[in-house]
Amino acid sequence: MALATTWTTGPLATGIGAAVTAVYGLVADLMRPQRTSSPAAALLRTPAGRIPRCSQLDRPELAGVHPADGRHTQSVPPYVERDAEPLLREALRHGGFVLIVGESTAGKTRLAYEVTRSLFPQHSFVRPLTRTALSAAIEVARRRRRAVLWLDDLENYLGADGVTTSMLAGLLQGRPGRAVVLATMRSEEYRRYDAREESRLTGSDRDAWRSQREVLSQARMISLARHWSPAERERAAAEQADARIRLALESCNRFGLAEVMAAGPELLAAWDHAWAPGANPRGAAVVAAAVDCRRSGLRRPVSRQWLQELHPPYLVERGGPDLQPEPFEDAMRWACKAAYATSGLLVGNYSQGYVAFDYLLNAPGLPPVPDHLWEALLTRVGPADAYDMGLVAHQANQLSRAVAALELARAGGAAGADFLLAIAVGDRGWPRQAVRSLEDVVRRRYAELGPCHPDTLSARHQLAFFTGEAGDTHAAEAAFRALVVDTTATLGPTHTDTLAARHQQAYFTGEAGNTRTAVRLLRALLEDRLQLEGPDHPQVLATRRSLIWFRGLDEDPALAEEELQELLRHARRCLGPGNPHTLAMVSTAAAFAARAGRTGEAVAAFTRLVIDRSSVLGTDHPHVVHSRLQRCQALIADSRTGEAAEELTRILSHAQRVLEPGHRHVHTARLMLNELHQR
């Protein structure tokens, strides 16, 4: 038996993603759990139970590479040098933490595997196969004279019980060249974390994703393109003796060569065609359930039983019995079959569970994850999984889902769940409840960490923000003024958190009525942000919007409108028309039109804005409720009071259902409606 097919993982513990199931596929379920081992010790090991050296990895699948041939005993395709390889080699020679980012099946793991074996043949190859094994892996790597900590699909190691900057520091400090952390990450996942700073319109809510973002900020990032360059295709042409490369080269004008070799496009087409009556509709439904499990934020494989229980609603939605669905056993066999001699639509096995092939997660036209799947998962997952699901839901502005998942995570004791839950509750439109929860978090962090620890500062930031959202703008301004002093002293004047606190201080200064001071603060902030971040950065554009708004209240409104239109054109180019910041500028432009007496224009603009914000944020979001109220104000100014009264009645009923009792939007709707009735 070949060496690769006899490697084991300690216990065959539940794994995370294709990075794990590729290894489990190699052992073909022949190995059995070692009763003396714990799931936390699930590390890649040799047949003798030892941590391997990099030179011993004789199959790239052991590192998590998608197989280019479903029969693992056959040879792997020749490696074709990528244009990014010199950059990766240079980064790794300096040691530290290196992250390769690219789309699914771009070839990230194969590139990392080949360069690692070339540069570090005698280094220990420490690969945790579960998130719970991460601490054990870091301890093993720390004790070795030379080690590579391998984190394929890094997103699976982030979150509750995941990697932190302190873990990385403990492994890497004082060991240049002897300790390396090499990770890969799908572009979509990287953008998910990278985008968090930009989502809140009046500043940063990066605190919700603080630990993950700080980990990513420590890495030297290497980008790997999905489509191969002419130079890469020329190098691949020299390997056309391999039939798999020859076939891939025929399609690489449309797809990436590695993408074709992993059969991504063919597998996607097979999934689509399987819905036809009499084909494999139950198998397609099983795959749909597995895809949505991952899209919901569930990182680990799901069991065969879960798939059997979760897939029926997908089948019913497509026609149920009319599709002539096959038996479940046949459906699983079809979904797991290594189609086109590569991977299956599902990756995994009976013992360890199954995950959807990650190429499917970016399929065009995927509908939102349905309620039936989300709700069914919440009855099955543990606290750490619920935390991950809540994080993803919050990022997607699915705030009701986020709150439900994070309540489960907090009840189960997931670290940091109480903090993130408070943020989600506040963003959902319950700021006073968020303030009460955050006061507890701040008191605890004060006592345990001190007033200026970064975690305490982040809690103070959120407490100040939701204090202002609850209506006490003067208290929020004072809190942010003090926070700016402490973040500057602790983190430095150019730190993202310091800049965010300065923005919030200026914003609530203006909201409290001191617009001239707000303008002065925003001008200084804009100057610093431009120097640090450049003119196209979302927070630079957000600062410009705030500055224009407050200047327009005190100075020349016509000039402010002119500047705002220029900014709006810039934002549409840089961020896109549906970005929350762009929509905020549309809102400001509509408000300027209303103030200038162009009420018909304002009504039309707010009408479009309500539709656009609803599609991005959902109809229950406080920003959508606010836009509806602004539209009613424009209707009243346009003498359309009857239409305004009907809409205000609907808004009040809706706001009372979804927002906190006494919320300022509820109060405004009631006040406007009463004034209309008194006319």
N, C-alpha and C positions, 0 to 999 in steps of 0.2 A: 504494500500500500504506500502511495506517495506520501512524503512528509506532510504536505499541506493538508491532506485529507484526514490526518490523524491528530491534528492540533485540537486542543480543547480550550475552554475558557474558564477553568475552575469549575464552579457550578454552572449548569446551563440555565442561568438566571434570566428573568425577563429582560429583554434588551430594548434598545432604542433605535428605531429606524433601520434603514437599509444598511447602515454602517455596521449594525450588529448582525442582521439576518444574513448578510453575505457570508460571514464566518459560520454561522449556524448551518447555512446551506451546504458548506463544505463538509461539515461533519455528518450531514445527512441524517441527523437524529440518531446516530449510532452511539454517541457518547451518552453517558448517564450522569446525573448530578453527583458530585462528590459530597457525601453526607456531612463531612467535617467542615466544609467550607460555608461561608455565609454569602448572601447575595452581594454584599459590599465588596467582596473579593473577586468579582467577575472581571478578571483581566485576561487578555490574550496570553496564552502560555504554550510552551512546547509540549510534545507528548510526555516528556518527563516532568511536567509541571513547573518548568522554569520560565522566567521572563526571557523572551528571545532577544538576540542581537538583531540589528537592522539587516545585517547580511544574511540572516537565516530566513528572511521572508521570501520564499521562493514563488509565491503567488500574489499578485496585486490584490486579489479579493480579500486576502487576510488583512489588508489595510482599509478595506471598505470600498474598493473599486467596483463599479457595476460590471458584472461579467459580460464579455463580448461574445461568449459562447456558453450555452446552457450546460454543456457537458464539461465539468470542471477538470476532467483528466486531460483534456486537449490543451495544446499550448495556447498561451495568450497572444494577442496580436502584438507585433513589434511596436515598441514605443517610438513615437515621432516627436522630436523636440519641438516644444512650443516657444513662441516668441517671448513669453514671459519668463522662460527658464533662467536667463542670466540675472534678471532682477531677483528671482527667488533665491538663486545661489548666493548672490551678494548679501541679501537680507539674512540668510541662514548662517553665513560665515561669521556674522556678528553675534549670533546666538539670540537669546531673548524670545519674544513671542511674535510669530509670523502667522498671518491669516490670509488664505487664498479665497477670493470671492468670485463667484461666477454662477451662471444659470445651471439648472439641473442638466446633467450629462455633458457639461462643457469640457470635462476632463480634469477637474480640479484634483481629485484624489490620485489619479494616475500620475500626474505631474509631481505631486508631493511625494508619492511613493518612490519614483525613479530618482529624484534629486536627493531624497533622504538616504537611500541605499548607497548612492554614489559618494555623498559627503561624509556620512556618519556610519560606516559599516560596523564599527565596534561599539557604537552606542547601544544601550539597552532600549528596546522598543516597548514603551509602556502604553498600552491601549486599554482604557476602561471601556467596558461594554455596556455599562448602565450608568445612569447619573449617580446612583447610590455608591458606585464603585470609585467615584472620582477622588474622594479623600484618600482612599487606599492607594490609588494610582499615584497621586502626588507624593505620598509618603515613600512609596517604592522608588519613584524617580529621584526624590531628594537624597535617598541613601546610596544611590548608584553613583559611581565615579563619573560616568558619562551617560546621559539619558535623553531620549526624545519622548516627550509626552504627546501622544497622538490623539487629537480631538477632531475626528472626522464628523462633519455635520455639527458644528459648534453649537447651533441653536438648541440642540438636544441636551446640552450640558449647562444651559443658562436657566435662571429662575430659582425656585425654591430648592435648597440643598445643592445649588449649582456652583460653578466656578466663580471666584471673587478675585478682586485685585490683590487682596492680602494673601490668598493662596498662591497666586502667581509670583508675588514678591518673595515669599518664603522659599519657593523653588529656584528662582532665577538669580536673586541678588548674590553678588560675589562669585558667580560661576559663568563668566563669559565664555561661550564656545563649548562649555561642558554640559550645560543644560539648555535644552531647546523645547519650546512649546510650538507645535505646528498644527494648525487647524484649518478646516475648510468650512465654507458657509454658502448657502444658496443666496443669490442676489436679492431675491424677494425677502428673505428673512433679514438680511443685512439692512435693506431699506426700511423694513418694519421698525427695527430698533433705531436706526439713524433718524427716522422721521419724527420721533416722539418730541424732540425739542421744538418742533415747528407747529404743533397742533393747537395749542391754546392761543387764542387771538391776542391776548394782552400780555403775553410773556411765555415763560417756559413751564411745562409740566413734566420736565425730564425726571422729576423725583419718582414718578411712578415706575420708571425703568432705570433708576439710578445705577444699580449694581451691574445690570447688563451693559448699559452704555459705557460705564467706566471700564469694564473688561475690554470692550471693543476699542476704546480709546488707547489702551495700552499696546495694541497690536500694530505691527507694520503691515499694511494691507497691500496685497498683490492682486490686481484684477486680471481675470482670465476671460477672454472673449469667447462667446459661444460659436460665432462664425470664424472659420479658419482664414488666416491671411494668405495671400498668394505665396509667400515664402514658406508657410507651413504646409500648404497643399503641394508645393514643389518637393519638400522633404518627404511628404507622405507618398508621393508618386514613386520615389525610389524604393518603396516597400510594397509595390503592387503585386509582388509574387504571393503575398498573403491575400486570399480571395476576399476576406472581410474588408480589408482596406481598399481593395480594388472596387468593390461594390459601393462602399461609402463615398469614394471619390466621385462616383457618378451622380450623387445627390447633394454634394456639399455646396453647390451654389445656393440652394434653398435652405439647407440645414447645416449645422455644424458636423464635422466629420465624426467626432466622438459621440455626438447625439445620434447619428445614424447607426453607428456601430453598437450602441446600446438599444437600438430599435425603438427609440422614443416615439417618432411619428407613426410607425406601424402599430405599436401598442395602443396609441391613442385612437387610431382608426378602428382597431379591433374592438375596443370598448364601445365606440359609437355604433358599429355595425351589429354588435351583440344584442341590442335592444329589439331587433326585428323579430316578429313572431316566429317561433320555432327555431330561433338561433340559440343564443345563450342569455335570455333576458334576466334570469335569476342571477346568473354570474355577473352581469352588468350591474344589477342592483347591489350585489355584495360589494363590488368594487366601488360603487358610488358611496356606500356607507363607510367603507374604509377611507376613501378620499376625504369625506367630510369629517371623519374622526380627526384626521391630521389638520384639516383646515380649522377645526374648532380649537386647536391648540394642544391636543393630546399628543404627546411626544412618543409614548411607548407603544409597542405592538398591542393589538387587541386579540382576544382569544377567538377561537372558532365558534364557541357558544355565543359570544357577543355578536359576531357577524350574523349568525343565524337569527338572533333576536332583533337586530337593528335594521336588517335589509328589507323586510316586507313592505313598509310604507313606500319605499322607492319603487317597488314593483307595482303596487296599487296605483301610484301616481301615473305610471306609464300605460296602464291598461289591465293589470292584474291577470286573471285567467285568460283573457283574450290574447295574451302574448304567448300562450302555451309554454309556461316556464318549465324548465328542466328540474329534476330533483336537486336538493341542496348539495348532495355529495358530488354530483356531476358539475354543479356550478363552481364549487371550490376547486375541483380538479382543473376545470377550464381556466379559472382565474389565476391559478398558481403555475400553470403550464408555461415552460420557458418558450414562449412564442418566438418565431423567427430565430431560433437558436440563441436567444439571449435571455433576458429577464422575463418574468411573468408580470402580469398586472398587479398581483399581490406578491410580496416578498416575505418569506418566513417559513415556518413549519408548525406542526401541531403542538409541539412542546412549548415553543417560545412565543407563539402568536404571530400575527400578520400585520404588515403595514402596506399601504398603497405605494407603488413605485412613484418616486417623488416627481418624475416628469409629468405625471397626471395632474399634479396640484396646480400647475399653471395653464391647464387646458383653457382655451378661449371659451367664453360664454358660460362658465360655471355659474349656476344660480346661487343665491345666498344659502348658507347652511340652514336647513329647515328646523323649525322648532321641535319636531318630533325627535330628531337625532340629538339635538342639544339637551333636551329635557331627559331623554333616556340615558345619556352619558352622565348627567349629574347624579342620577340615582346609583351609578356604578363606580365612579372614580373615587380615589382617595384625596386627601388634602393637597398634596403636592401637584397632582394632576389638575385639581380644581383651581389652584393658583395659576397654573399655566393657562388654563382656559379663560380665567378671568382677565388675565393680562392681555390675551389676544382680543377678547371681546371689547375691552376698554379701548384698545388701540383702534378697533374698527367702529368706535362710537356706538356699539351695541350695549348701552349702559345698563339696561335692565338685566341682561344676561351677565354682564360683568359683576353686578352686585350680587346676583344669586350665586354665582360660582365663588366669589370671594367670601361671602358669608360662610359657605361650606368650608373653604380653606381656613378661615379664621377659627371656626369651631373645631377644626381638626388640629389646630396648633401650627399651621404653616408659617414659617418665619416671614415677617413683613406683611402678612396678609391684612392685618388690622390697618396699617398705614395706607396700603393701596385701596382697601375697601372704603376708607374715609374719603379718599380722592374721588373714587367712582360715585359714591353717594352724593358728594357735592356737585360733581359735574352733571349728575342726573337732574339736579334742580332741588336738592335738599341741603343748602349750605349751612343752615343752623345745626342740623344733625351732624354734618361733617365737622363743624367747629367743636362740638362737644367731644366727638371722638378724637380729634386732633389735639385738643387740650390734654387728654389723657396720654397720648403718644408723646407730646412735648414734655410733659412732667416726667414721664418715665425716662426719656432720653436725657433730660437735664440731670436726673439723679444718677443714671448709669454711665453717661458718656461726657457730661459737662455741657455748658451752653454753646460752645463753639465747635463741637465735633461736627464734621460734615453731615452726619445723619441727623443731628439735632437741628442744624441750620436748614436742612431740607424740610423737616417737619415744621419749623417756624415759618418757612416760606409758605407752605400750604395753609397753615393756620391763618396767617395774615391775609392770604388771598381770599379764603372763604369767609373771613370776617368782613371783608369788603363786599363780597358777593351777597352776604346776608343783609347788607344795607348800612353798615357802620364804616363809611369810607374814611372818616377822620381817624378812627382807631387803626384801620388798615394802613393808612399813610404813615402813621407814627411807628407802627410795627415794621414796615419796610424800611423806614429811615434808619431805625436801629439795626436792622438786618444788613443793610448796605455797609454799615461800619464794620460789623463783625465778619461778613463774608470777605470784605476787602482785606482785613487784617489776617484772616485765617487762610483764605484761598488765593488771594491776590486780586489786583484790580482788573485783570483781563480774564479771569475765570468766567466760564459760562454762567455759573450761578450768581456771581456778582453782577454781571450785566443784566441778567433776568430780574434780580431784585431791584436794580436801578430803574428798569422799565416799569415794574409794578409800582415803585414809589412815585414815579412821575405820573403814571396813569391815575392812581388813587388821589394824588394831589389835585389833578385836574377835576376828577369826579367830585371831590370835596368842595370845589368852587374856586380854587386858586389856579386859574388857567395860566396866568403869566408865569408863575413859578414852574408849572408843568412844562410850558414851552421852553423855558431856560434849561430845565433838566433834560428834556428830550433832545434839544440841540446838542448838548454836551455828549449825551449817550450816542446819538447818531454819528457824531464825529469819531468817537472811539470805535463804534461798530464798523464803520466804513474802513477804518485803518486795519482792523483785526480780521474782518470777515468778507469784505468786498461788497460791491454794489448790488449783487444779485442774491445775496443770502436772504432767506425768508424773514429772519428777525430784523435785518436791516430794512426790508420793505415794511414790516410791521411797525417799526419805529417811525419810519417816514409817515405812515398813515396816521399814527397817533399825533405826531407833530402837526401835520396838516389840519387835522380835526380841531385841535385846541387853538391853533393859530386862527383858524376860520371863525372861531367863536368870538375872538377879540379884535382881529385885524381885518384885512380886506377879504371878504368872503368870495368875491369873484376870482381873485388871485388864488385863493385856496382851492376853488373848484378846478381851475386850470391846472394847478399842480397835481391835484388828485387824478384827473383824467390821464395825465402823463404817467403817473405812478401805476394806474390801473392797466394801461397798455403794457408797461414794463412787467407787471406781475403776470399778466396773461401769457406773455412770452416766456418768462422764467419758471413760473409755477403751474401754469395751466388755468383754464377758466373755472374748473371745479374745485380748486384748492380752497380750504377754509379762509386763508388770508385774502385771496382774491375776492371771495364772496363778501368778506368784511369790508373791502374797499367798495364793492358795489353798494353795500348798505350805506356806507358813508356818502357816496355820490348821490344816492336817492334822498338821504336826509338833507344834503345841501340843496337839492332841487326843491324839496318841500319848503325849506327855509327861505328860498328865493321866490316863492310863490308859484312855482311851476308845478302845481298840484297834480295835474293829469299825468305829467311825466313821472312824478314821484309814485303815483298809484301803479302805473305800468311797471316801473322798476321794482317796486316792492312785491308786486304780484309774481314776477319772474323769480325774484330772490327767494320767496317762500317755496316755490317749486324746486329750485336748485338746492337750497339748504336742506329741504326735506329728503331729497335723494341722497345727499352726502351724509347727513347727520341723523335722519329719521324724524318722523313727525312729532315725537315726544320731547325732542331736545329743547332746552331753554332758549337757545339761539333762534330756533324756528318759531317758538311762541312769541319771542320778542319781535321778529320780523313781521309776524301777523299783526301784532299790536301797532307797529309803525305803519303798516298798510292801512289800518283803520284810522289812524291819525290823519293820513293823507286823504282818505275818503271823506272824512269830516271836513277837512280844509277845502275839499273840492265840492262841498255842498251835497254829498251823497250820504246823508245821515241815515236814511232808512237802511241802505245796504250795510253801512257801518254798524248799526245797531244789531242787525241779524248776525253779522260776523262776530261781533263782540260777545254775543250770547253764546255762540259756539265756542269761542276761545275760552271764555270763563268756565264753561262746563268741562272742557278738555283740560285746562290748566289745573282745575281743582282735583282732577283725577290723577294727574301725573306729577305735579309739583308739590313741594312742601306746603302745608297749611301756612298762610300768611306770606307766601313768597311775593316778592315785589311785582312780579308779572301778574299774579292773581289780584293783588291790590290795584294795580294800574287798570286792568280790564274792568274790575268792578267800579272803579272811580269814573272811568270814561263812560261806561254804560249808564250810571246814575246821572251823570251830567246830561247825556242825551235825553234821558227820560224826563228831565226837568225843563227841557226847552219848550 
